[in-house]
Amino acid sequence: MNQAIAKYLFQNEVLYRNSSIEVESPILPKKVVESEVASSQTPKESAKKDENPPTVIHEIVPSIKLNQKVLILTQQISDSEKAFLSKILGAVGLGLDQVDLVELSKIKTLDYQSFIGQKATNQFISFGIGMSKLGWNILLPPYQIKKVEGISFLLADTLSDIEASQSLKKSLWEGLKLLF
């Protein structure tokens, strides 16, 4: 395979991991520890009652509530990119209020099991974010529809790259015609 083509196709994908290379660890759920302490008890009373007060551990898993049938994923979105995205969505008969717009820079990760479990999304469009960056084991060819568990996925370049390139706009339009 030509090196330039391989670099383009797999630019955001992790093809293999070398254990000698330090990799940024994935975001794990934070643990919160609560301890019951009665403020009205004196130190003697609390020592008599229990030397080791019970602790409760709760996991805080970052998740988002999805409401729309279409999910748009970007790293982050500027006002000009949002205006461009609005034009793209208008071409397929949608508005920004009719999609779930998720910025990965704000949520850090999107849990696959909770995403699938919500059963809200039918179409998933990722602008510039490969699924391996989310920790999902889904290989998406750019600008081609791939259906996984009843959800149609479309991987595209970043909005700023698409806005600057006529050929990327055409590729996106072809993909969107198949998606909608």
RODO-2510 file (C-alpha; in nm, 4 decimals, decimal comma):
residues 180
     n   res          X          Y          Z
     1     m     0,0000     0,0000     0,0000
     2     n     0,1247     0,3455    -0,0833
     3     q     0,2543     0,5202     0,2310
     4     a     0,0582     0,8400     0,1577
     5     i    -0,2687     0,6485     0,1190
     6     a    -0,2055     0,4476     0,4353
     7     k    -0,1275     0,7646     0,6299
     8     y    -0,4515     0,9267     0,5075
     9     l    -0,6695     0,6234     0,5748
    10     f    -0,5310     0,5482     0,9194
    11     q    -0,4297     0,8948     1,0422
    12     n    -0,6539     0,8829     1,3482
    13     e    -0,6470     0,5073     1,4085
    14     v    -0,4160     0,3060     1,6313
    15     l    -0,3036     0,0099     1,4224
    16     y    -0,0849    -0,1496     1,6903
    17     r     0,0612    -0,0602     2,0252
    18     n     0,4233    -0,1142     2,1141
    19     s     0,4654    -0,1784     2,4867
    20     s     0,7954     0,0115     2,4891
    21     i     0,6157     0,3301     2,3794
    22     e     0,4443     0,5243     2,6520
    23     v     0,0771     0,5665     2,5670
    24     e    -0,1622     0,8067     2,7338
    25     s    -0,3804     0,5974     2,9605
    26     p    -0,7552     0,5948     2,8952
    27     i    -0,9833     0,7907     3,1196
    28     l    -1,1099     0,5679     3,3947
    29     p    -1,4093     0,6316     3,6182
    30     k    -1,3323     0,8375     3,9269
    31     k    -1,4094     0,6923     4,2650
    32     v    -1,5749     0,8955     4,5363
    33     v    -1,5439     0,7817     4,8962
    34     e    -1,8008     0,8903     5,1483
    35     s    -1,7526     0,8432     5,5185
    36     e    -2,0194     0,8767     5,7839
    37     v    -1,9087     1,1129     6,0571
    38     a    -2,1503     1,2456     6,3134
    39     s    -2,0635     1,5994     6,4084
    40     s    -2,2557     1,5809     6,7359
    41     q    -2,0454     1,2921     6,8719
    42     t    -1,7493     1,3553     7,0948
    43     p    -1,4202     1,1837     7,0083
    44     k    -1,4747     0,9302     7,2921
    45     e    -1,8240     0,8384     7,1711
    46     s    -1,7134     0,7913     6,8122
    47     a    -1,4177     0,5742     6,9185
    48     k    -1,6480     0,3539     7,1290
    49     k    -1,9085     0,3208     6,8549
    50     d    -1,6815     0,2161     6,5669
    51     e    -1,3100     0,2279     6,5178
    52     n    -1,3466     0,1956     6,1397
    53     p    -1,6515     0,3827     6,0173
    54     p    -1,8173     0,2307     5,7081
    55     t    -1,7216     0,3753     5,3735
    56     v    -1,9350     0,3798     5,0633
    57     i    -1,7702     0,3819     4,7212
    58     h    -1,9598     0,5249     4,4223
    59     e    -1,8279     0,5231     4,0683
    60     i    -1,8771     0,8383     3,8661
    61     v    -1,8920     0,7381     3,5006
    62     p    -1,8917     1,0261     3,2543
    63     s    -2,1907     0,9834     3,0281
    64     i    -2,4207     1,1982     2,8245
    65     k    -2,7914     1,1728     2,7584
    66     l    -2,8678     1,1423     2,3883
    67     n    -3,2065     1,2645     2,2689
    68     q    -3,1847     1,2875     1,8900
    69     k    -3,1612     1,0283     1,6112
    70     v    -2,8444     1,1896     1,4691
    71     l    -2,5205     1,2298     1,6667
    72     i    -2,2439     1,4593     1,5440
    73     l    -1,9001     1,4092     1,7039
    74     t    -1,6194     1,6646     1,6794
    75     q    -1,3084     1,7385     1,8828
    76     q    -1,4288     2,0940     1,9368
    77     i    -1,6292     2,3314     1,7252
    78     s    -1,5833     2,7028     1,6596
    79     d    -1,8628     2,9422     1,5668
    80     s    -1,7607     2,9400     1,1985
    81     e    -1,7523     2,5585     1,1971
    82     k    -2,0929     2,5522     1,3657
    83     a    -2,2304     2,7784     1,0908
    84     f    -2,0788     2,5469     0,8266
    85     l    -2,2260     2,2417     1,0030
    86     s    -2,5642     2,4150     1,0065
    87     k    -2,5442     2,4516     0,6260
    88     i    -2,4476     2,0846     0,5898
    89     l    -2,7398     1,9746     0,8066
    90     g    -2,9754     2,2096     0,6196
    91     a    -2,8852     2,0318     0,2961
    92     v    -3,0223     1,7052     0,4418
    93     g    -3,3275     1,8700     0,5986
    94     l    -3,2008     1,8983     0,9574
    95     g    -3,1084     2,1792     1,1942
    96     l    -2,8618     2,1994     1,4832
    97     d    -3,1525     2,1563     1,7262
    98     q    -3,2357     1,8202     1,5647
    99     v    -2,8976     1,6566     1,6339
   100     d    -2,6902     1,5729     1,9391
   101     l    -2,3695     1,7743     1,8925
   102     v    -2,0928     1,6249     2,1073
   103     e    -1,7538     1,7900     2,1506
   104     l    -1,4987     1,5332     2,2646
   105     s    -1,2845     1,8045     2,4261
   106     k    -1,5688     1,8681     2,6731
   107     i    -1,6594     1,5104     2,7635
   108     k    -1,3193     1,3374     2,7139
   109     t    -1,4758     0,9997     2,6259
   110     l    -1,7962     0,8408     2,5068
   111     d    -1,8697     0,4991     2,6573
   112     y    -1,9698     0,2486     2,3878
   113     q    -2,1981     0,0376     2,6082
   114     s    -2,3965     0,3354     2,7402
   115     f    -2,4129     0,4802     2,3873
   116     i    -2,5533     0,1571     2,2409
   117     g    -2,7743     0,1007     2,5451
   118     q    -2,9545     0,4336     2,5021
   119     k    -3,0878     0,3234     2,1609
   120     a    -3,1489     0,6873     2,0692
   121     t    -2,9078     0,7307     1,7785
   122     n    -2,9665     0,5980     1,4258
   123     q    -2,6969     0,7983     1,2430
   124     f    -2,3501     0,8820     1,3800
   125     i    -2,1251     1,1308     1,1979
   126     s    -1,7718     1,1788     1,3241
   127     f    -1,5771     1,4788     1,1995
   128     g    -1,2056     1,4067     1,2334
   129     i    -1,2243     1,1523     1,5183
   130     g    -1,1489     0,7871     1,4557
   131     m    -1,3364     0,5375     1,6685
   132     s    -1,0128     0,4047     1,8203
   133     k    -0,9684     0,7424     1,9896
   134     l    -1,2887     0,6620     2,1791
   135     g    -1,1640     0,3117     2,2546
   136     w    -1,4254     0,1606     2,0227
   137     n    -1,3286    -0,1353     1,8077
   138     i    -1,4949    -0,0096     1,4877
   139     l    -1,2923     0,0483     1,1721
   140     l    -1,4581     0,3130     0,9563
   141     p    -1,3449     0,3871     0,6026
   142     p    -1,3677     0,7629     0,5388
   143     y    -1,6874     0,8849     0,3707
   144     q    -1,8417     0,5371     0,3555
   145     i    -2,1396     0,4214     0,5574
   146     k    -2,0868     0,1319     0,7960
   147     k    -2,3793    -0,0105     0,9901
   148     v    -2,3017    -0,1479     1,3379
   149     e    -2,5732    -0,2646     1,5803
   150     g    -2,8424    -0,0780     1,3877
   151     i    -2,6492     0,2507     1,3773
   152     s    -2,5130     0,3939     1,0513
   153     f    -2,1649     0,5423     1,1022
   154     l    -1,9938     0,7974     0,8778
   155     l    -1,6345     0,9124     0,9313
   156     a    -1,5337     1,2417     0,7710
   157     d    -1,2447     1,4858     0,7926
   158     t    -1,2592     1,7806     1,0318
   159     l    -1,5140     2,0495     0,9512
   160     s    -1,2390     2,3055     0,8838
   161     d    -1,0676     2,0700     0,6340
   162     i    -1,3974     1,9985     0,4569
   163     e    -1,4846     2,3676     0,4398
   164     a    -1,1492     2,4406     0,2730
   165     s    -1,1625     2,1601     0,0132
   166     q    -1,4118     2,1212    -0,2693
   167     s    -1,3244     1,7528    -0,3167
   168     l    -1,3878     1,6777     0,0543
   169     k    -1,7226     1,8591     0,0287
   170     k    -1,8176     1,6323    -0,2618
   171     s    -1,7074     1,3217    -0,0698
   172     l    -1,9087     1,4288     0,2330
   173     w    -2,2151     1,5004     0,0196
   174     e    -2,1957     1,1529    -0,1383
   175     g    -2,1747     0,9961     0,2078
   176     l    -2,4625     1,2064     0,3421
   177     k    -2,6850     1,1075     0,0471
   178     l    -2,6330     0,7429     0,1420
   179     l    -2,6798     0,8117     0,5131
   180     f    -3,0059     1,0045     0,4809
***
